[in-house]
Amino acid sequence: MHTTTLSFRAGDDFVEETRKSATLAGLKSSDYIREAVREKNERMMAERIAMLSRQLSAKHLAFNESVEDTLADGLES
């Protein structure tokens, strides 16, 4: 597996809080941050899938309603 280093700037308070939380979790800071970012990525992907699913359901419903209206119009003749 190829790895790449990511870096970001953070204030002292954030760094200290992150280090303490990592220690409490029994993890190195880098592992703690990696896990947190992975969880965020998964949550964002799940939200995106849910949004796309809602959009698709709405389009499917609109299509079905239009087909039903067309069929009903043909039966009333």
C-alpha positions, 0 to 999 in steps of 0.5 A, spaced: 500 500 500 502 506 498 501 512 503 502 519 502 502 524 508 497 529 509 498 535 513 494 541 516 495 547 520 491 547 527 491 551 533 495 549 540 488 548 543 486 543 537 492 539 538 492 538 545 485 536 545 486 531 539 492 528 543 489 527 549 483 524 546 488 520 542 491 518 549 484 516 552 482 512 546 489 508 546 491 511 539 497 515 536 495 522 534 496 520 527 491 513 528 486 517 531 486 523 526 486 518 520 480 514 524 476 520 525 477 522 517 475 516 515 469 516 519 467 523 516 468 520 509 464 515 510 458 519 513 459 524 508 458 518 503 452 515 506 449 522 506 450 523 499 447 516 497 441 518 501 440 524 498 441 521 491 436 516 493 431 521 495 432 524 488 431 518 484 425 516 488 422 523 487 423 522 480 420 515 480 414 517 483 413 523 478 414 518 472 409 513 475 404 519 477 404 521 470 404 514 467 398 513 471 394 520 469 396 518 462 392 511 463 387 514 466 385 519 461 385 513 456 380 509 460 375 515 461 374 516 453 
